[in-house]
Every structure is written in C-alpha cells, then in structure tokens.
Amino acid sequence: MDGFVEVMCKDLELAGIERSCMHVKTTVELPGYYRPTKKWDLIVVRGGQLLAAVETKSHIGPSFGNNFNNRVEEAIGSSTDLWTAFREKAFKSSPQPWLGYVMLLEDCEKSKAPVREKEPHFEVFPEFKGASYARRYELLCERLIRERNYSACALLMSSREQAHDGRYREPVEMMSFVRFRRQLVAHLASR
C-alpha cells in the first residue's frame, strides 16, 4: 500500500502542499476518543491543524470471511474514534479534516464468488444475500461515505500476479483511486 500513499503525496506536492506537512510511517499517530492514539497511513498537518488522514488496507485470501468482518469493524471504529475526538477538540483549532479509506482486495475467484449467510433468527439485508466479498466491500465503502464516516473511499482489486506489476482495476467508478485523489487534493487546496 506504500505505493498508493506515495502517489497521494506526489499529488499533494503538485497542489502546493509542502512535503514537511505530510506524515507517512512515522509521526502518524493521532489522538482518539476511545483509545489514546491511532496510527494512520498518511496524515497532513499544517500550521498545527489536522487537514487530512488516510487509512489504507488490503485483503488477500484465502480467509475472506473473518477478515472481512475485522476490516469492517476497523473502518467504522477508526472513523468513529477520529470524528468523536474531533468533536471533543482533540485537534485544537483544526477545521473539519478530510478522512479517506482505501481498500485493495485480492481479485480472485473466492473474492468474487457468491457467499451464503446464516440467518438463524433474522434475515440479513437483501443486498447482502449471495453477495460476494467484492460486492460486500463495495457496499461497505458506499455506506461509509453515505453515513459520513469517511469523506471518500477507493475500492481497488488486483490479482496476485498483477500486484507485482502495480496493476489493479477499479470495479466502481465512484470509488476510483483517481476520484479519491482528486477529492483529497481539492479539499487541501481550499485550506
């Protein structure tokens, strides 16, 4: 995921954001409300103000079931923690930051195959019935944006073979990496 973060940093530099304001790998801890700190993959801090935070995750098989649920819980928990900390003024005089989530899913038969759900007491929402893990990630990202957990999400898919060449596909245009980057740059250019 480092390559995706580097592309975002280059975009931000071209938009006039100084590299010294971008934090990657080190000094990426932000205060939380439910925990002391959380490490983000990219944060942008300028003049003592938090302008952006980005989380990048990948998910490869063979175990998609448990790991999908863990990724959902992480995504919701991280955003809820940050927005609550923001509300409680953990970031001092920062304006509302831009919050982004990038998911890279392995493009394989198992990630695209229909999955049955157990419904011993209540039915799951219809859109989840028979939905593959790829479709479930699409629903997750769509809902994370709709519920304002994140400002933008990117959903990318790559096979193990393609990953070595840096190739990937974007199954949903509204969640493309280009669109994600444009939104990030536009937000920071206005600050």
C-alpha positions, 0 to 999 in steps of 0.5 A: 500500500506504500505505493498508493500513499506515495502517489497521494503525496506526489499529488499533494506536492503538485497542489502546493502542499509542502512535503514537511506537512505530510506524515507517512510511517512515522509521526502518524499517530493521532489522538482518539476518543476511545483509545489514546492514539491511532496510527494512520497511513498518511496524515497532513498537518499544517500550521498545527491543524489536522487537514487530512488522514488516510487509512489504507488496507488490503485483503488477500485470501484465502480467509475472506470471511473473518477478515472481512468482518475485522476490516469492517469493524476497523473502518467504522471504529477508526472513523468513529474514534477520529470524528468523536475526538474531533468533536471533543477538540482533540485537534485544537483549532483544526477545521473539519479534516478530510478522512479517506479509506482505501481498500485493495482486495485480492481479485480472485475467484473466492473474492468474487464468488457468491457467499451464503449467510446464516440467518438463524433468527433474522434475515440479513439485508437483501443486498447482502444475500449471495453477495460476494466479498467484492460486492460486500466491500463495495457496499461497505465503502458506499455506506461509509461515505453515505453515513459520513464516516469517511469523506471518500473511499477507493475500492481497488482489486488486483490479482496476485500476479498483477500486484507485482506489476502495480496493476489493479482495476477499479470495479466502481467508478465512484470509488476510483483511486483517481476520484479519491485523489482528486477529492483529497487534493481539492479539499487541501487546496481550499485550506 
